[in-house]
Amino acid sequence: EFQKIVGSLIELIDQLAKAAESEKMKAIGAWNLLKSIAKQREAQEQQLQALIAEKKMQLERYQIEYKTLCKIKADQNEFIDQFIFQK
């Protein structure tokens, strides 16, 4: 009788150990997945920061170009006005 009780207790402990090991592996897998996702987000954030910097530089170039074109337009309009008044 004692052997049966001890045997079933050992079997139960074995099952609990396997279940605990299984849960431990699931937790490790979930932790690794979380770390992987965090690294992916960090890489994506760096890419977006680089893209933002690139777009800011492009905007600055466009603003300079726009100011230059406005000045050219003003100069040309002034030339046209002077040309018309000379006639």
Helices and strands as residue ranges (DSSP letters): H 2-86
